[in-house]
Amino acid sequence: MTLNSAEFRKAMGCFATGVTIITVDLDGEVHGMTANAFASVSLDPLLVLVCVDHKTRTHAHLHAKKRFGINVLSEGQRAISEYYARAERTHEHAEEEAGARFDRTRHGTPVLHGSLAFLECRLHSAEVAGDHTIFIAEVEDTVVREGQPLLFFRGKYRKVGEEIEE
Ligand SMILES: Cc1cc2nc3c(=O)[nH]c(=O)nc-3n(C[C@H](O)[C@H](O)[C@H](O)COP(=O)(O)O)c2cc1C
């Protein structure tokens, strides 16, 4: 059996995820990238990972800046996910085109308004894995808000469904 990338993506698409925007400060400008290859790694120390394609600009920025934010999107932020997945986009048009506005942490990390959760991350280690790099980061601070998440399942955006009763 020879597996191709389309079949691999189809299988992985069955694993429902949330959607995040990785944010990096670039001398006062916000660079954001949509990512769902995000996971918790360790509780002691507090570590998370995100897998980033070598071809992305974000890949170089994470190596250079070594500090970034993970913003977990809420259900009303689909346009923001689509905006930060586009190859051509600029910091200046993010608010006008997708409604993305940002605050800053004391470290200068951009925090997306209206996201469900924010994690302030400092790079711990990076491991090349095929055409992606696994960036592992220590989480220094978090912000959690009320609301519902934006989900991604089988290539489509979704909302959370009914709770399954016991
Ligand atoms: C729902 C969704 C999830 C994505 N997840 C990832 C991911 O985890 N890692 C990745 O490298 N690219 C991911 N992408 C693709 C990037 O967002 C896209 O290539 C982006 O344009 C890269 O931006 P950059 O070159 O400015 O860094 C995802 C796209 C979408 C729509």
The ligand as an SDF file (V2000), in Angstrom:
LIG
                    3D

 31 33  0  0  0  0  0  0  0  0999 V2000
   -7.2990   25.9790    8.9390 C   0  0  0  0  0  0  0  0  0  0  0  0
   -5.8500   26.1540    8.5210 C   0  0  0  0  0  0  0  0  0  0  0  0
   -4.8460   25.6180    9.3100 C   0  0  0  0  0  0  0  0  0  0  0  0
   -3.5000   25.7610    8.9500 C   0  0  0  0  0  0  0  0  0  0  0  0
   -2.5440   25.2080    9.7630 N   0  0  0  0  0  0  0  0  0  0  0  0
   -1.2330   25.3410    9.4480 C   0  0  0  0  0  0  0  0  0  0  0  0
   -0.2360   24.7910   10.3020 C   0  0  0  0  0  0  0  0  0  0  0  0
   -0.5230   24.2440   11.3720 O   0  0  0  0  0  0  0  0  0  0  0  0
    1.0810   24.9510    9.9380 N   0  0  0  0  0  0  0  0  0  0  0  0
    1.4440   25.5830    8.7770 C   0  0  0  0  0  0  0  0  0  0  0  0
    2.6410   25.6700    8.5040 O   0  0  0  0  0  0  0  0  0  0  0  0
    0.5000   26.1280    7.9440 N   0  0  0  0  0  0  0  0  0  0  0  0
   -0.8210   26.0450    8.2590 C   0  0  0  0  0  0  0  0  0  0  0  0
   -1.7790   26.6050    7.4520 N   0  0  0  0  0  0  0  0  0  0  0  0
   -1.3430   27.3320    6.2390 C   0  0  0  0  0  0  0  0  0  0  0  0
   -0.8000   28.7530    6.5380 C   0  0  0  0  0  0  0  0  0  0  0  0
   -1.7410   29.4990    7.2960 O   0  0  0  0  0  0  0  0  0  0  0  0
   -0.4880   29.4930    5.2090 C   0  0  0  0  0  0  0  0  0  0  0  0
    0.4620   28.7750    4.4610 O   0  0  0  0  0  0  0  0  0  0  0  0
   -0.0060   30.9350    5.4230 C   0  0  0  0  0  0  0  0  0  0  0  0
   -0.2020   31.6710    4.2080 O   0  0  0  0  0  0  0  0  0  0  0  0
    1.4820   31.0660    5.7780 C   0  0  0  0  0  0  0  0  0  0  0  0
    1.7450   32.4100    6.0450 O   0  0  0  0  0  0  0  0  0  0  0  0
    3.2070   33.0440    6.0950 P   0  0  0  0  0  0  0  0  0  0  0  0
    3.9510   32.6300    4.8520 O   0  0  0  0  0  0  0  0  0  0  0  0
    2.9690   34.5450    6.1360 O   0  0  0  0  0  0  0  0  0  0  0  0
    3.8630   32.5930    7.3390 O   0  0  0  0  0  0  0  0  0  0  0  0
   -3.1330   26.4800    7.7780 C   0  0  0  0  0  0  0  0  0  0  0  0
   -4.1590   27.0350    6.9930 C   0  0  0  0  0  0  0  0  0  0  0  0
   -5.4960   26.8710    7.3560 C   0  0  0  0  0  0  0  0  0  0  0  0
   -6.5830   27.4970    6.5010 C   0  0  0  0  0  0  0  0  0  0  0  0
  1  2  1  0
  2  3  1  0
  2 30  2  0
  3  4  2  0
  4  5  1  0
  4 28  1  0
  5  6  2  0
  6  7  1  0
  6 13  1  0
  7  8  2  0
  7  9  1  0
  9 10  1  0
 10 11  2  0
 10 12  1  0
 12 13  2  0
 13 14  1  0
 14 15  1  0
 14 28  1  0
 15 16  1  0
 16 17  1  0
 16 18  1  0
 18 19  1  0
 18 20  1  0
 20 21  1  0
 20 22  1  0
 22 23  1  0
 23 24  1  0
 24 25  2  0
 24 26  1  0
 24 27  1  0
 28 29  2  0
 29 30  1  0
 30 31  1  0
M  END
$$$$
